[in-house]
Amino acid sequence: MTSIGFIGLGAMGTRMAQRLVAETYDVTVWNRTPSRAEPLAAAGARVATTPAEAARAGEIVITMVRDVDALREVAEGSVGALSASNRARS
């Protein structure tokens, strides 16, 4: 089964993640506002505490954020999604 890390649960991201969970993919989600992940957790998704954790959980990582600044925020830094790939190579 393909595992998916999903970062960003706004209106579009939530709907996309819901469809993936409904199709029985192994989905781990993260959002800046943790309560946005609660309905997905109830449907079977796992909830990550950081973008890096969501990225490590997925063979595929999807980001659905509002703009380039938001993408930088969730991708870069010590708990950003890209840090997960750096640790894998170490």
N, CA and C of each residue as an Amber inpcrd file, in Angstrom:
protein
   270
   0.8460000  -1.1770000   0.0000000   0.0000000   0.0000000   0.0000000
   0.8910000   1.2400000   0.0000000   0.5250000   2.2050000  -0.7730000
   1.2670000   3.4580000  -0.8260000   0.9520000   4.2960000   0.4050000
   1.9990000   4.7990000   1.0410000   1.8020000   5.6890000   2.1870000
   1.9900000   7.1230000   1.7140000   1.1730000   8.0130000   2.2680000
   1.1590000   9.4050000   1.8330000   1.2620000  10.3190000   3.0390000
   2.1810000  11.2570000   2.9700000   2.2430000  12.3380000   3.9380000
   1.5320000  13.5250000   3.3220000   0.5950000  14.1000000   4.0360000
  -0.2050000  15.2010000   3.4880000  -0.0700000  16.4000000   4.4120000
   0.4520000  17.4940000   3.8600000   0.7290000  18.6980000   4.6420000
  -0.1320000  19.8380000   4.1220000  -1.0110000  20.3410000   4.9740000
  -1.8730000  21.4590000   4.6040000  -3.3180000  21.0300000   4.4700000
  -4.1200000  21.4000000   5.4430000  -5.5110000  20.9550000   5.4720000
  -6.4910000  22.1230000   5.4210000  -6.2920000  22.9890000   4.4490000
  -7.2870000  24.0310000   4.1780000  -8.4620000  23.3880000   3.4630000
  -9.2720000  24.1990000   2.8320000 -10.4700000  23.6890000   2.1650000
 -10.1240000  22.6280000   1.1160000  -9.1660000  22.9060000   0.2610000
  -8.8150000  21.9510000  -0.7890000  -8.0300000  20.7640000  -0.2300000
  -7.0720000  21.0330000   0.6460000  -6.2590000  19.9580000   1.2000000
  -7.0650000  18.9450000   1.9880000  -8.0100000  19.4320000   2.7640000
  -8.8590000  18.5270000   3.5380000  -9.6420000  17.6010000   2.6250000
 -10.2240000  18.1530000   1.5750000 -11.0100000  17.3160000   0.6500000
 -10.1250000  16.2820000  -0.0450000  -8.9470000  16.6990000  -0.4420000
  -8.0440000  15.7540000  -1.1060000  -7.6250000  14.6470000  -0.1490000
  -7.2500000  15.0120000   1.0690000  -6.8310000  14.0140000   2.0540000
  -7.9910000  13.0740000   2.3980000  -9.2030000  13.6100000   2.5090000
 -10.3730000  12.7660000   2.7970000 -10.5640000  11.7050000   1.7150000
 -10.3850000  12.1020000   0.4640000 -10.5510000  11.1330000  -0.6310000
  -9.4890000  10.0410000  -0.5620000  -8.2720000  10.4200000  -0.2290000
  -7.1930000   9.4330000  -0.1160000  -7.4620000   8.4550000   1.0210000
  -7.9170000   8.9740000   2.1500000  -8.2630000   8.1040000   3.2810000
  -9.4140000   7.1790000   2.8920000 -10.4160000   7.7150000   2.2100000
 -11.5740000   6.9130000   1.7880000 -11.1670000   5.8010000   0.8230000
 -10.1090000   6.0350000   0.0520000  -9.6130000   5.0170000  -0.8770000
  -8.6490000   4.0450000  -0.1950000  -8.5680000   4.1360000   1.1150000
  -7.7750000   3.2660000   1.9890000  -6.2640000   3.4000000   1.8210000
  -5.8070000   4.5540000   1.3820000  -4.3620000   4.8140000   1.4260000
  -3.9550000   5.0310000   2.8800000  -2.7120000   4.7500000   3.1660000
  -2.1250000   4.9960000   4.4810000  -1.7060000   6.4660000   4.5060000
  -2.5130000   7.3180000   5.1560000  -2.3140000   8.7680000   5.1010000
  -1.9420000   9.3070000   6.4810000  -0.8820000  10.0980000   6.5010000
  -0.4920000  10.8410000   7.7020000  -0.6110000  12.3150000   7.3620000
  -1.3430000  13.0650000   8.1830000  -1.6260000  14.4680000   7.8930000
  -0.9790000  15.3880000   8.9180000  -0.7250000  16.6150000   8.4780000
  -0.2560000  17.6740000   9.3810000  -0.8570000  18.9920000   8.9430000
  -1.1840000  19.8220000   9.9170000  -1.6610000  21.1730000   9.6630000
  -1.2360000  22.0630000  10.8260000  -0.9870000  23.3370000  10.5240000
  -0.6060000  24.2840000  11.5880000  -1.6500000  24.3410000  12.6860000
  -2.8990000  24.2460000  12.3240000  -3.9900000  24.2120000  13.3020000
  -4.3720000  22.7460000  13.4870000  -3.9140000  22.1350000  14.5790000
  -4.1230000  20.6930000  14.7540000  -5.5810000  20.2380000  14.6900000
  -6.5050000  21.0760000  15.1020000  -7.9160000  20.6660000  15.0950000
  -8.4280000  20.3660000  13.6860000  -7.7740000  20.9260000  12.6550000
  -8.1830000  20.6390000  11.2720000  -7.9770000  19.1710000  10.9230000
  -7.0940000  18.4920000  11.6460000  -6.8010000  17.0930000  11.3590000
  -7.7550000  16.1220000  12.0600000  -8.5050000  16.6030000  13.0300000
  -9.3560000  15.7100000  13.8230000 -10.3480000  14.8940000  12.9880000
 -11.0910000  15.4960000  12.0420000 -12.0160000  14.6760000  11.2450000
 -11.2960000  13.6070000  10.4180000 -10.0990000  13.9300000   9.9550000
  -9.3400000  12.9360000   9.1880000  -8.8470000  11.8150000  10.0870000
  -8.4450000  12.1520000  11.3000000  -8.0330000  11.1170000  12.2550000
  -9.2030000  10.1870000  12.5510000 -10.3840000  10.7530000  12.7090000
 -11.5810000   9.9450000  12.9680000 -11.8830000   9.0130000  11.7940000
 -11.4800000   9.4360000  10.5840000 -11.7200000   8.6220000   9.3860000
 -10.6140000   7.6040000   9.1320000  -9.5180000   7.6830000   9.9150000
  -8.4670000   6.6760000   9.7660000  -7.0800000   7.1880000   9.4570000
  -6.9260000   8.4920000   9.2840000  -5.5870000   9.0500000   9.0340000
  -4.8170000   9.1380000  10.3490000  -3.5030000   9.1000000  10.2380000
  -2.6490000   9.3830000  11.3860000  -2.3470000  10.8720000  11.3660000
  -2.1100000  11.4420000  12.5380000  -1.8180000  12.8640000  12.6470000
  -0.3760000  13.0460000  13.0840000   0.3810000  13.8040000  12.3040000
   1.7700000  14.1060000  12.6250000   1.8290000  15.3690000  13.4720000
   2.8910000  15.4890000  14.2580000   3.0660000  16.6840000  15.0810000
   3.9340000  17.7350000  14.3970000   4.6210000  17.3450000  13.3190000
   5.4430000  18.2830000  12.5530000   5.3480000  17.9400000  11.0740000
   5.6780000  18.8930000  10.2000000   5.7260000  18.5670000   8.7750000
   6.7530000  17.4650000   8.4800000   7.8770000  17.4680000   9.1910000
   8.8930000  16.4300000   8.9810000   8.3420000  15.0450000   9.2920000
   7.5820000  14.9420000  10.3530000   6.9860000  13.6490000  10.7160000
   6.0350000  13.1660000   9.6210000   5.2380000  14.0700000   9.0780000
   4.3300000  13.7030000   7.9880000   5.1300000  13.2640000   6.7610000
   6.2050000  13.9690000   6.4570000   7.0290000  13.6210000   5.2960000
   7.7120000  12.2670000   5.4810000   8.2150000  11.9990000   6.6810000
   8.8620000  10.7020000   6.9390000   7.8790000   9.5450000   6.7990000
   6.6130000   9.8040000   7.0920000   5.6030000   8.7420000   7.0570000
   5.1760000   8.3750000   5.6460000   5.4800000   9.2250000   4.6800000
   4.9670000   8.9870000   3.3400000   6.0140000   8.6140000   2.3130000
   5.6640000   7.6730000   1.4700000   6.4700000   7.4100000   0.2730000
   6.2770000   8.5740000  -0.6950000   5.0970000   9.1590000  -0.6310000
   4.7260000  10.3320000  -1.4140000   4.3440000  11.4200000  -0.4210000
   4.7640000  12.6570000  -0.6860000   4.3870000  13.7770000   0.1780000
   3.6540000  14.8100000  -0.6740000   2.4970000  15.2040000  -0.2030000
   1.6900000  16.2140000  -0.8840000   1.6040000  17.4310000   0.0280000
   1.8770000  18.6000000  -0.5450000   1.6540000  19.8400000   0.1920000
   0.5520000  20.6060000  -0.5170000  -0.3630000  21.1320000   0.2710000
  -1.4520000  21.9340000  -0.2670000  -1.5780000  23.1500000   0.6440000
  -0.7330000  24.1370000   0.3570000  -0.6970000  25.3410000   1.1850000
  -0.9860000  26.5660000   0.3190000  -1.2340000  27.7050000   0.9480000
  -1.7900000  28.8630000   0.2450000  -0.8340000  29.5810000  -0.6850000
   0.4660000  29.6150000  -0.3870000   1.3890000  30.3900000  -1.2230000
   2.8260000  29.9650000  -0.9510000   3.7590000  30.6250000  -1.6420000
   5.1660000  30.2510000  -1.5310000   5.6980000  30.4760000  -0.1210000
   5.2340000  31.4960000   0.5640000   5.6840000  31.7320000   1.9400000
   5.2460000  30.5950000   2.8590000   4.0240000  30.1390000   2.6970000
   3.5420000  29.0120000   3.4950000   4.3150000  27.7450000   3.1520000
   4.6440000  27.5620000   1.8770000   5.4250000  26.3950000   1.4780000
   6.8060000  26.4250000   2.1270000   7.4500000  27.5750000   2.1100000
   8.7620000  27.6880000   2.7740000   8.6460000  27.3540000   4.2550000
   7.5910000  27.8220000   4.8780000   7.3900000  27.5900000   6.3080000
   7.2930000  26.0990000   6.6340000   6.5530000  25.3470000   5.8150000
   6.3780000  23.9220000   6.1170000   7.5020000  23.0510000   5.5590000
   8.2840000  23.5870000   4.6320000   9.3400000  22.7830000   4.0060000
  10.6960000  22.9440000   4.6770000  11.0190000  24.1540000   5.0780000
  12.3560000  24.4410000   5.5800000  12.3960000  24.4320000   7.1030000
  13.5860000  24.4160000   7.6480000  13.7340000  24.4780000   9.0980000
  13.9290000  23.1080000   9.7020000  14.1740000  23.1040000  10.9970000
  14.5220000  21.8580000  11.6820000  13.3820000  20.8520000  11.7340000
  12.1310000  21.2970000  11.6440000  10.9860000  20.3740000  11.6390000
  10.2170000  20.4390000  10.3330000  10.8220000  21.0690000   9.3310000
  10.1840000  21.1620000   8.0190000  10.2450000  19.8420000   7.2720000
   9.4050000  19.7130000   6.2710000   9.3070000  18.4680000   5.5150000
  10.6460000  18.0670000   4.8750000  11.4270000  19.0530000   4.4320000
  12.6920000  18.7150000   3.7960000  13.7200000  18.1590000   4.7740000
  13.5750000  18.4620000   6.0450000  14.5040000  17.9020000   7.0200000
  14.3590000  16.3910000   7.1250000  13.2100000  15.8660000   6.7730000
  13.0090000  14.4160000   6.8120000  13.8850000  13.7330000   5.7760000
  14.0280000  14.3260000   4.6020000  14.8700000  13.7110000   3.5790000
  16.3360000  13.8410000   3.9440000  16.7330000  14.9180000   4.6010000
  18.1170000  15.0760000   5.0280000  18.5110000  14.0280000   6.0610000
  17.6270000  13.7170000   6.9760000  17.9200000  12.7090000   7.9940000
  18.0110000  11.3190000   7.3700000  17.2220000  11.0770000   6.3470000
  17.2360000   9.7650000   5.7030000  18.5730000   9.5070000   5.0300000
  19.2230000  10.5740000   4.5390000  20.5000000  10.4200000   3.8530000
  21.6790000  10.3430000   4.8030000  21.5220000  10.7810000   6.0390000
  22.6270000  10.8160000   6.9910000  23.0450000   9.4410000   7.4450000
